Amino acid sequence: MNRRNNRPLGLLDQAKLILGFFRSPSAALKKLSLRAPMAVALLSVTVLGVVLQWALLPYLEQAALGSLRHQPGSAELEQTLRLMSRVQMLALLFYPILMIVKWALLGLMLALSCQLAGVATTLRQSFSIIAHASFLPLLQTAQVLLILMLKGVGSVRRPSDLQPPLGLDLLWAPQDELALLILHNLNPFEIAYLCFITAAVAMTDPHASRLRALAACAPLWLLTLTSRVLLSWSGRPEG
């Protein structure tokens, strides 16, 4: 019976597992921890990520235009726009490769963190957890896209307009840009990400407490949160 429960899931069963998170999250998490599937999750997240990034292109271009200091219609502006379009298309083409590298690094870091925290989690389980947790950042991107679509492309005048309030910045918007970015990234999606990977890691080891699982997952979560804040900070317009 244990061998049957530990066999890899087929592609259809993996898709049912993903849908199962909406019906019974605890049962889906248990199956995820036992079977450690990842193929359908990786494929789904990659395809959806490419679609969302493609849909965001007009808003990214509008934000870049707002940060340029050229006169409209100038030859320099046209050349910059062409270069920007090529870079955006290349980014879309390489998006799957970049995501796979990112997942591999996060999976390795999670497995290492679990070992240091004394949680018995395999490398495959770590990869599977990261793959399924990646749906949460996609939901955040989808919400941002929906807000931008409701406002219209013309509402984007600078890169900061691509980050509508989603987190604690809804309650308080400090004047300091760095503090604002930190509050912006402390949103329900980031908190749900931490809760998801913590619950999943805890189920991989029946002898590990939720507190120990949290100790294993918190460094990875803080690192990803810090990287997002620093990336947004470095991309802000000067002045």
N, C-alpha and C positions, 0 to 999 in steps of 0.2 A: 504493500500500500504506500509506503514511504517513497519507494522508487517511482511509482506512478505519479505521486504528488510532486516529485522533484524533476520530472522530465520536462524538457523545454516546451513551451507553448507554441502551437502553430500560429500562423499569421492571423487567421480568423479569430482564434481565441485571444490573441494579443489585442486585437481591435475591440473585442467584447470587454476585455479587462479595462481598457481606457474608458469605455462608456460606463463601466461599472462604478467608476469613481463618483458619478453623478447619482447613482442609485444607492449604493452601499459602500461608502468610502473605507470603512474598517475592513470589510471582507476583501475589497480590492487591494488594500494595502497588505493584507496577510498573504494573498496569492502572489503579489509582487515580490514580497520578501522571500517566498519559498521558491518561485519559479524563475525570478530574475529575467524577464523578457526585456528586449530593447529594440528589436528591428523595426517594428511598426511605429513605436514611439519616435525613434530617430527619423524615420522617413516622413512621418506626419508633421513633426516639428519643423523639419527642413523645408518641406513644401509650403506649409503655412507661413513660415518665416519669409521665404522668397516672395510669396504673394503680398504679404503685408509691407515688406520693404519696397516692392514695386509700386504699391498703392501710395506709399509715402513720398515717392520721388517728386511730384509736383510741389509739395510743401517744403521739402528739403531744398529744392531749387529756388523757391521763393525766399526762404530764409537766407540762403547764400547771396541772393541778389540784394537783400536788405543790408548785408554786411559789406558789399562792394561800394567803392567810392568813385566808380566811373560814371560818366554821363550816359544816360540812356541812348542807345543807337550808335555809340562810339565803336570803332573797330576793335579797340582793346576789350571792350565789354563782350562783343560777339565772340572773340577768340577765347575769352575766359569761360563763356557759356558752353562753347563746344568742348573745351577741355573738361569742364565739370560734368557734362553729359557722358563723356567717355569713362571718366572715373566712376561715376555712378553705375554704369552698365558693367564695368569690370568688377565692382564690389558685389553686384548681384550674382555674377558668374562664379565668383570665388566664395560666396556666402556659405554654400554647403560644406566646403573644405574647412573654412574657418570655424564653423559650428562643430564639426567633428573633432577638430583639434581642441576647441574649448571644452567640449564634453569629456574628452580623454583626460585633459589636465584636471578638470574638476573631479572626475571620478577617481583619479590617482590621489588627489589631495584628500578627498573624503575617506578613501580606504586607509591612507596613512594616519589621518586624524582619528579614525575609529581605533586603529591599532594602538595609538598613543593613549587613548582614553580607556582602553581595555574592553572595547566592544568587538565581538567576533563577527565581523562583516567581511565577506569575500570581495575581491576586486570586481567580479561580475555583478554582484549585488549593488556595489557602489555605482557602477556604470548605469545599471538599470534605474536606480533611484534618481540619478541626475537626469537621465533621459526623460523620465516621466515628469519630474519636477519642472522641466523646461517649458511645459505648457503654460505655467503661471506667468512668466515674463511675456509670453505671446499674448495672453489675455490682456496684460497691461498695455502692450503695443496696440492691440485692437481697440481698446478703450480710448487711447490717445488719438488714434486714427478717426474714430467715430466723432470725438469732440472737434477735431480739426475739420472734418467734413461738414459738420453742422455749422461751424463758424465760416467756412469758405476759405479758399486759398488766399484771398485778398487780406484776410485777417493776420496772416503771417508776415511780419515786417522785420524780424530779427530772430536769430537762433533760439533765444529764450522762449519765443512764442510756440516752439515745438514741444514745450514741456508744460502743459496746462496743469494746474494744481490737482494732485491726486492723493497726497498724503497729509501730514500734519501742517503743510503749508496752506491747507484749506482753512485751518483754524487760526493760524498766525503766520504772517508773511513779514519776516524781519528785513531790515534794510541791507544787512550784510549778505552778499551774494553766496558766500560759502555756507553760511548757516541756512539760507533759503534752500540751497541744493540738498543739504543733509535732510532737512524736514521734508522736502519733496520726495526723496527716496525712501523715507519711512512711511510707506503706504501699505494698504491692505494686501497687495500682491506680494510685496517683500516679506511681510509678516507671515502670510500663508505659505510662502516658499520655505521659510525656516520651520514652520510647524509641520509641513509635509515631509521634509527630509528627516526631521527629528523622529516623527512617528514611524516612518519607514525603517530607519536605522534601528529603532528600538525593537521592532518586530523581527529583525534578522537575528537577534540574540535574545533568547528567552530569559537569560540570566542578567541582562542589562536593564537598569532602571531608565525611566524617561529622563531623569536628571543627567545620567551619564551619557545618554544619547544626545541630549542637548549640548553637553560639554564637547562632544565629538563634532557636532554640526555647527556650533556657533562660530568657530574660527573661519570656516569656509564661507559662511554667510556674511560675516563682517568683512572678509577680504573682497568678496564680490560687490558688496554694498560700497565699500571704500573706492573700488576701481570705477564704479559708475559715477560716483561723486567727482572723482578726480578727472575722469574723461569729460564730464560736462563742464567742469571748471576750466580745463585746458582749452576747450572749444568755445569759450565765451568770447564775445568781441571786446577788444581793448577799448578802454575809455568809456 
